[in-house]
């Protein structure tokens, strides 16, 4: 794959399940050697996109290329160049970790001795040498994911697809997987990572595509996306709920385009501002004049949550109303996009 | 996380030269998938033992509990009649085992990995069929041993007896691919239970346990044409056991039908199963 050929390119990619549009004319280009985050709520088409690019789903309409190869026309050539870490562990639970890796090595045509050596190297690399002989069914979630990741790296893939790699993992397991993914970057592998954890995209991805309803609705670095919501934000948390309307009025005086968000339960009002210091000074003085007591007052960059809210008109953890891929809703939405 | 995680992934080895042809790779991949099954069996020996013991238990139940009160149309010892029938039953019921295994496999994420790898597309199915055939050879050997223990014998030549074994395995092979195809159609392990129940009336509507001549007319005719009856009658003939004699066309041409039926079933099920597997994700 030459430098100028993107790792992934899709053009008007469409896919329907019955009358639901899982992918609705999706255009995306991922330059090689980068980590690209695909961020979206359940049913936004993330999993359908990954499964299509990984040759598991047929290209219905539109065009998809991986490493410059047409996925629909030459799936076999694509398979030689990709690694896939799906939402559910794609390893044989009844076999040991080592048996799994050796099997995948042979299927990748390494030949038996090289497959065995590769299994050893990967088990050691992912800290599984102690448990390599045990059945995968006895592994913890984090261990299973690491084995799964190892299985995706039998041969150095040009493009590695990670579909919600940390869904269902505890924080420790998540850190383990994040560390493993970070260490891959720099080896020349392009990583396409889907996630519904905004923090994950922020942590790992160079660029982020935001998906909604099977389409890319925004794309850029985490910083550019945050800037789309309007630069800095002022947050005011009140001691008393009664002060909310007053505080909202104060914030409206400094808010860009007059947009103020209020969260009654959190006793918080929030607004994007243009000049952070001037805005803060004004807010402090105005609140004091009105006798409204603030418990907490902060100036900060917007979170990706707010970007999401801004772009999709709803919180990131809502269950999408249309275009739900059958595989995308298995994970539930426990704990993601925690407030 | 240990410090090992922060180190880089070691570079991957190059691919081995290996077989030059696509067919060679197909064989190699299929063998890898067969080994996967064998390794799984090695990890659950009790389950495998139960699978082998179940038909033996059935044989003992039918031969010792019911055998005394059964007579064979055309004369002869019921035990001698029953044992080949039980061989056929064991082979035909292999359908369920294969079906269960395929539906369970397709539920697993590991199939996604197989399908996203540059392996021969049908290797998973072929590996399953080879492994199940190996299991069937062992299962049949166990049943032959059990038959011999309760007094069953073959009376013809060894070559004819081996021919009988060959027909039994041919039936198993055909049922196996039917099982793979059906397993992919039903998709869910829960629906396999329906098949597990349905195989019983099908098995009884054959000459496995009783001669079709002793059944009500229409049922007897149905039983005569059952592929299981063809194999049962043919192997009785080859083993020199009673019950092979019959005057109907299917009974007189049992050997032909015992080859033809499985061949037809294979010709239908194999391409459909392969096409269905390739069409996953369509």
Interface residues (C-beta under 8 A of the other chain):
Chain A: X51 X54 X55 X56 X57 X58 X76 X79 X80 X82 X84 X86 X87 X88 X89 X90 X91 X92 X93 X94 X95 X99 X103 X104 X106 X107 X108 X109 X110 X111 X114 X117 X118 X121 X122 X124 X125 X126 X127 X135 X151 X153 X154 X155 X156 X175 X176 X179 X180 X183 X184 X186 X187
Chain B: X1 X2 X4 X5 X6 X7 X8 X9 X10 X11 X12 X13 X14 X15 X16 X17 X18 X25 X28 X29 X32 X35 X36 X39 X40 X43 X44 X108 X109 X110 X111 X112 X113 X114 X115 X116 X117 X118 X119 X123 X280 X281 X282
